[in-house]
Amino acid sequence: QVQLVESGGGLVQPGGSLRLSCVGSGFTFGTYGMSWYRQAPGKERELVAGISSGGGGTNYGDSVKGRFTISRDNAKNTVYLQMNSLKPEDTAVYYCNARRGFSIYWGQGTQVTVSS
């Protein structure tokens, strides 16, 4: 049974930081590209950041470049998203995604709220 379990979300003040984690199981984690997406109320889901299976390649959405960092630890089947300098517009549900070819898995999401 494939599972992606996100954690680390919560309420943070503007300018603060959070680190999200996503643990994968039930599939060969180290052979999948991993990504973080987010969806705010009334908006489409958007790509936040992605990382290649070996961790050597990363990409970021324009709105988070320079503030967020994606990383992975294949020994722990975990992908991380370090979020710094958070803004109210970063408020959304953040989803973990695993992809290899046509094989795609999603986590259940974790809420991030940036508010004073």
N, CA and C of each residue as an Amber inpcrd file, in Angstrom:
protein
   348
   0.8440000  -1.1950000   0.0000000   0.0000000   0.0000000   0.0000000
   0.8810000   1.2470000   0.0000000   0.6830000   2.0820000  -1.0050000
   1.4780000   3.2980000  -1.1150000   0.9400000   4.3620000  -0.1570000
   1.8520000   5.0030000   0.5450000   1.4800000   6.1090000   1.4200000
   2.5030000   7.2310000   1.3190000   1.9990000   8.4450000   1.3170000
   2.8110000   9.6520000   1.4700000   2.1870000  10.4220000   2.6170000
   2.9560000  10.6320000   3.6750000   2.4320000  11.2680000   4.8720000
   3.2000000  12.5510000   5.1450000   2.4990000  13.6790000   5.0150000
   3.1040000  14.9810000   5.2660000   2.9580000  15.3770000   6.7310000
   3.8800000  16.1750000   7.1990000   3.8060000  16.7290000   8.5440000
   4.5830000  18.0450000   8.5700000   4.3910000  18.7980000   9.6550000
   5.1510000  20.0280000   9.8370000   4.3920000  21.3050000   9.5670000
   3.1730000  21.2020000   9.0850000   2.3910000  22.3910000   8.8460000
   1.9330000  23.0330000  10.1460000   1.3560000  24.2300000  10.0210000
   0.8640000  24.9190000  11.2040000   0.6800000  26.3910000  10.9470000
   0.5230000  27.1210000  12.0380000   0.3400000  28.5720000  11.9920000
   1.6740000  29.2480000  12.2970000   2.0600000  30.1960000  11.4510000
   3.3180000  30.9070000  11.6270000   3.1060000  32.3710000  11.2670000
   3.8450000  33.2420000  11.9120000   3.7410000  34.6680000  11.6130000
   4.4990000  35.0120000  10.3380000   4.0980000  36.0890000   9.6760000
   4.8510000  36.5320000   8.4930000   6.3230000  36.7340000   8.8300000
   7.1840000  36.2890000   7.9230000   8.6200000  36.3430000   8.1550000
   9.1890000  35.1270000   8.8410000   8.3180000  34.2560000   9.3210000
   8.7550000  33.0610000  10.0260000   9.1270000  31.9210000   9.0960000
   9.4610000  30.7860000   9.7130000   9.9020000  29.6060000   8.9710000
   9.1520000  28.3620000   9.4220000   9.0470000  27.4180000   8.5070000
   8.5240000  26.0890000   8.7900000   9.2960000  25.0920000   7.9480000
   9.3580000  23.8530000   8.4220000   9.9100000  22.7780000   7.6180000
   8.8880000  21.6650000   7.5080000   8.4900000  21.3910000   6.2840000
   7.5710000  20.2920000   6.0230000   8.3630000  19.0200000   5.7260000
   7.7910000  17.9020000   6.1330000   8.3670000  16.5940000   5.8390000
   7.3190000  15.7130000   5.1830000   7.7720000  14.8010000   4.3480000
   6.8740000  13.8360000   3.7060000   7.5920000  12.4920000   3.6800000
   6.9980000  11.5170000   4.3340000   7.5710000  10.1760000   4.3800000
   6.7990000   9.2650000   3.4390000   7.5250000   8.5870000   2.5610000
   6.9050000   7.6800000   1.6130000   7.1000000   6.2280000   2.0070000
   6.1160000   5.3980000   1.6840000   6.2200000   3.9610000   1.9210000
   5.3900000   3.2170000   0.8940000   5.7420000   1.9510000   0.6850000
   4.9840000   1.1300000  -0.2510000   5.4380000   1.2460000  -1.6980000
   6.4970000   1.9900000  -1.9450000   7.0640000   2.1000000  -3.2840000
   8.5580000   2.3700000  -3.1530000   9.2790000   2.2590000  -4.2660000
  10.7310000   2.4420000  -4.2340000  11.0330000   3.9310000  -4.2620000
  11.0610000   4.5250000  -3.0790000  11.1470000   5.9740000  -2.9330000
  12.2960000   6.5810000  -3.7300000  13.4460000   5.9750000  -3.6690000
  14.6390000   6.5570000  -4.2750000  14.6420000   6.5730000  -5.7930000
  13.6350000   5.9740000  -6.4230000  13.5520000   5.9780000  -7.8930000
  12.5090000   6.9650000  -8.4040000  11.8860000   7.6820000  -7.4940000
  10.8310000   8.6260000  -7.8630000  11.2990000  10.0680000  -7.7100000
  10.9290000  10.9190000  -8.6800000  11.0220000  12.3390000  -8.4620000
   9.9660000  12.7580000  -7.4460000  10.3330000  13.7090000  -6.6060000
   9.4120000  14.1610000  -5.5590000   9.1490000  15.6520000  -5.7030000
   7.9650000  16.0530000  -5.3880000   7.5950000  17.4550000  -5.5030000
   6.6900000  17.8570000  -4.3570000   6.6390000  19.1580000  -4.1380000
   5.6510000  19.7710000  -3.2480000   4.7630000  20.6760000  -4.1010000
   3.4580000  20.5280000  -3.9060000   2.4720000  21.4020000  -4.5230000
   1.7040000  22.0840000  -3.3960000   0.9940000  23.1370000  -3.7530000
   0.1120000  23.7740000  -2.7840000  -1.1660000  24.2410000  -3.4640000
  -2.2030000  24.3450000  -2.6520000  -3.4860000  24.8170000  -3.1570000
  -4.1200000  25.7150000  -2.1160000  -4.3470000  26.9600000  -2.5100000
  -5.0210000  27.9230000  -1.6470000  -6.5080000  27.9050000  -1.9790000
  -7.3570000  28.3450000  -1.0480000  -8.8060000  28.3500000  -1.2990000
  -9.1510000  29.1320000  -2.5660000  -9.9320000  28.5170000  -3.4350000
 -10.3670000  29.1820000  -4.6430000  -9.3330000  29.2530000  -5.7460000
  -8.1790000  28.6270000  -5.5350000  -7.1160000  28.6730000  -6.5310000
  -6.7550000  27.2630000  -6.9790000  -6.0970000  27.1860000  -8.1360000
  -5.6490000  25.9030000  -8.6430000  -4.4060000  25.4370000  -7.8780000
  -4.2050000  24.1110000  -7.8810000  -3.0010000  23.5690000  -7.2810000
  -1.7990000  23.9890000  -8.1160000  -0.7230000  24.4060000  -7.4510000
   0.4570000  24.8590000  -8.1640000   1.7130000  24.1770000  -7.6420000
   2.6860000  24.0300000  -8.5420000   3.9640000  23.4440000  -8.1590000
   4.7520000  24.4380000  -7.3090000   5.2400000  23.9600000  -6.1700000
   6.0950000  24.7650000  -5.3110000   7.5610000  24.4560000  -5.5910000
   7.9040000  23.1620000  -5.5440000   9.2970000  22.7550000  -5.7480000
   9.3470000  21.2840000  -6.1050000  10.3820000  20.9070000  -6.8600000
  10.5760000  19.5190000  -7.2170000  12.0310000  19.1340000  -7.0860000
  12.2700000  17.8240000  -6.9050000  13.6350000  17.3270000  -6.7750000
  13.7250000  15.9760000  -7.4760000  14.8300000  15.7530000  -8.1700000
  15.0100000  14.5170000  -8.9100000  15.2150000  13.3380000  -7.9590000
  15.1550000  12.1380000  -8.5040000  15.2120000  10.9340000  -7.6870000
  16.4950000  10.8550000  -6.8590000  17.6100000  11.2730000  -7.4490000
  18.8850000  11.2270000  -6.7400000  19.2000000  12.4790000  -5.9560000
  18.3770000  13.4990000  -6.1220000  18.5660000  14.7460000  -5.3850000
  19.4520000  15.7550000  -6.0850000  19.9690000  15.4120000  -7.2730000
  20.9060000  16.3140000  -7.9320000  20.2640000  17.4630000  -8.6770000
  18.9800000  17.3820000  -8.9250000  18.2910000  18.4300000  -9.6530000
  17.0910000  18.9330000  -8.9030000  16.9180000  20.2600000  -8.8660000
  15.7740000  20.8620000  -8.1990000  15.1740000  21.9460000  -9.0850000
  13.9210000  22.2300000  -8.8560000  13.2710000  23.3500000  -9.5350000
  12.2460000  23.9490000  -8.5940000  11.9530000  25.2440000  -8.7940000
  11.0740000  25.9770000  -7.8890000  10.0910000  26.8470000  -8.6580000
   8.9260000  27.0250000  -8.0480000   7.9980000  28.0050000  -8.5740000
   8.5570000  29.4010000  -8.3700000   8.2070000  30.3140000  -9.2860000
   8.7700000  31.6560000  -9.2340000   8.4770000  32.3540000  -7.9100000
   7.3230000  32.0990000  -7.3390000   6.9090000  32.8190000  -6.1310000
   7.6850000  32.4040000  -4.8810000   8.4080000  31.2860000  -4.9460000
   9.1210000  30.8090000  -3.7520000  10.6270000  30.7650000  -3.9330000
  11.1150000  31.0910000  -5.1250000  12.5620000  31.0440000  -5.3660000
  13.3030000  31.9550000  -4.3930000  14.3730000  31.4190000  -3.8150000
  15.1650000  32.1800000  -2.8660000  14.6510000  32.1200000  -1.4440000
  13.4360000  31.5810000  -1.2490000  12.8700000  31.4890000   0.1090000
  12.6890000  30.0440000   0.5630000  12.3490000  29.1610000  -0.3760000
  12.0870000  27.7530000  -0.0520000  13.2140000  26.8820000  -0.5920000
  13.4730000  25.7770000   0.1140000  14.4770000  24.8050000  -0.3220000
  13.9250000  23.3980000  -0.1760000  13.9800000  22.6340000  -1.2620000
  13.5600000  21.2430000  -1.2280000  14.8000000  20.3600000  -1.1090000
  14.6660000  19.2850000  -0.3320000  15.7570000  18.3290000  -0.1800000
  15.1570000  16.9570000   0.0920000  15.9850000  15.9340000   0.0160000
  15.4860000  14.5860000   0.2740000  16.5700000  13.7480000   0.9210000
  16.1150000  12.7400000   1.6710000  16.9840000  11.7530000   2.2880000
  16.4340000  10.3920000   1.8960000  17.0430000   9.7830000   0.8830000
  16.4980000   8.5160000   0.3900000  16.6660000   7.3810000   1.4000000
  17.6240000   7.4990000   2.2890000  17.7930000   6.4810000   3.3240000
  16.6240000   6.4890000   4.3140000  15.9630000   7.6460000   4.4270000
  14.8160000   7.7850000   5.3390000  13.4910000   7.8710000   4.5900000
  13.5330000   7.7040000   3.2630000  12.3110000   7.8020000   2.4440000
  11.5570000   9.1020000   2.7170000  12.3020000  10.1900000   2.8190000
  11.7080000  11.4570000   3.2370000  12.1450000  12.5950000   2.3140000
  11.1900000  13.4500000   2.0030000  11.4650000  14.6910000   1.2870000
  11.0540000  15.8480000   2.1920000  11.8320000  16.9150000   2.1260000
  11.6110000  18.0640000   2.9960000  11.3560000  19.3180000   2.1680000
  10.6790000  20.2700000   2.8100000  10.5370000  21.5940000   2.2350000
  10.8030000  22.5950000   3.3480000  11.9520000  23.2640000   3.2670000
  12.2820000  24.3180000   4.2070000  11.7270000  25.6220000   3.6710000
  10.8700000  26.2550000   4.4570000  10.2000000  27.4800000   4.0270000
  10.6210000  28.6170000   4.9380000  11.2860000  29.6010000   4.3710000
  11.7310000  30.7720000   5.1120000  11.0470000  32.0230000   4.5940000
  11.1140000  33.0820000   5.3770000  10.5270000  34.3730000   4.9890000
   9.1000000  34.2010000   4.5030000   8.3200000  33.4840000   5.2730000
   6.9550000  33.1710000   4.8600000   6.0910000  34.4210000   4.7800000
   5.1800000  34.3940000   3.8000000   4.2770000  35.5140000   3.5340000
   2.8380000  35.0250000   3.6650000   1.9030000  35.9280000   3.9300000
   0.4890000  35.5060000   4.0030000   0.0360000  34.7830000   2.7410000
   0.5610000  35.1560000   1.5980000   0.1640000  34.4960000   0.3520000
   0.7100000  33.0820000   0.2070000   1.5460000  32.6480000   1.1320000
   1.9900000  31.2550000   1.1500000   0.9750000  30.3470000   1.8480000
  -0.0590000  30.9350000   2.4100000  -1.0930000  30.1520000   3.0840000
  -1.7770000  29.2200000   2.0950000  -1.7830000  27.9330000   2.4080000
  -2.3460000  26.9220000   1.5060000  -2.2450000  25.5500000   2.1640000
  -2.8750000  24.5890000   1.5350000  -2.6140000  23.1950000   1.8700000
  -1.4620000  22.7230000   0.9810000  -0.4640000  22.1530000   1.6040000
   0.7400000  21.7050000   0.8870000   0.6920000  20.1870000   0.7220000
   0.8880000  19.7420000  -0.5070000   0.7980000  18.3260000  -0.8460000
   2.1380000  17.7890000  -1.3260000   2.4480000  16.5990000  -0.9130000
   3.6210000  15.8680000  -1.3770000   3.2190000  15.0220000  -2.5750000
   4.0980000  14.9500000  -3.5650000   3.8140000  14.2150000  -4.7970000
   5.0200000  13.3770000  -5.1750000   4.7610000  12.1390000  -5.5720000
   5.8040000  11.2410000  -6.0800000   5.4590000  10.8710000  -7.5120000
   6.4730000  10.9150000  -8.3960000   6.1890000  10.6420000  -9.8100000
   7.3480000   9.8760000 -10.4300000   6.9680000   8.8010000 -11.1630000
   7.9290000   8.0950000 -12.0070000   7.1680000   7.6300000 -13.2250000
   7.4090000   8.2950000 -14.3350000   6.6490000   8.0030000 -15.5450000
   5.1770000   8.2860000 -15.3100000   4.3310000   7.2830000 -15.5720000
   2.8900000   7.4620000 -15.3850000   2.4250000   7.0650000 -13.9790000
   3.3550000   6.6960000 -13.1380000   3.0410000   6.3340000 -11.7690000
   3.1260000   7.5790000 -10.8930000   1.9840000   8.0040000 -10.3440000
   1.9080000   9.2440000  -9.5730000   1.1600000   8.9830000  -8.2720000
   1.7210000   9.4800000  -7.1790000   1.0790000   9.3520000  -5.8730000
   1.0080000  10.7180000  -5.1970000  -0.0310000  10.8890000  -4.3770000
  -0.2320000  12.1280000  -3.6320000  -0.4060000  11.8390000  -2.1490000
   0.0580000  12.7860000  -1.3320000  -0.2300000  12.7400000   0.0810000
  -1.5690000  13.3970000   0.3660000  -1.9430000  13.4070000   1.6460000
  -3.2450000  13.9470000   2.0300000  -3.1940000  15.4510000   2.2740000
  -2.0010000  16.0090000   2.3750000  -1.8560000  17.4440000   2.5410000
  -1.6660000  17.8750000   3.9810000  -0.9960000  19.0070000   4.1440000
  -0.8230000  19.6100000   5.4630000  -1.0520000  21.1150000   5.3290000
  -1.8020000  21.6710000   6.2700000  -2.1800000  23.0850000   6.1900000
  -1.0450000  23.9670000   6.7050000  -0.7300000  24.9890000   5.9340000
   0.1980000  26.0380000   6.3490000  -0.5560000  27.3630000   6.3300000
  -0.5690000  28.0370000   7.4680000  -1.2440000  29.3260000   7.5800000
  -0.2390000  30.3680000   8.0540000  -0.1000000  31.4250000   7.2710000
   0.8200000  32.5130000   7.6100000  -0.0240000  33.7370000   7.9520000
  -0.0110000  34.0900000   9.2240000  -0.8690000  35.1770000   9.6840000
  -0.3410000  35.7320000  10.9930000  -0.5600000  37.0230000  11.1880000
  -0.1850000  37.6410000  12.4550000  -1.3760000  37.6640000  13.4100000
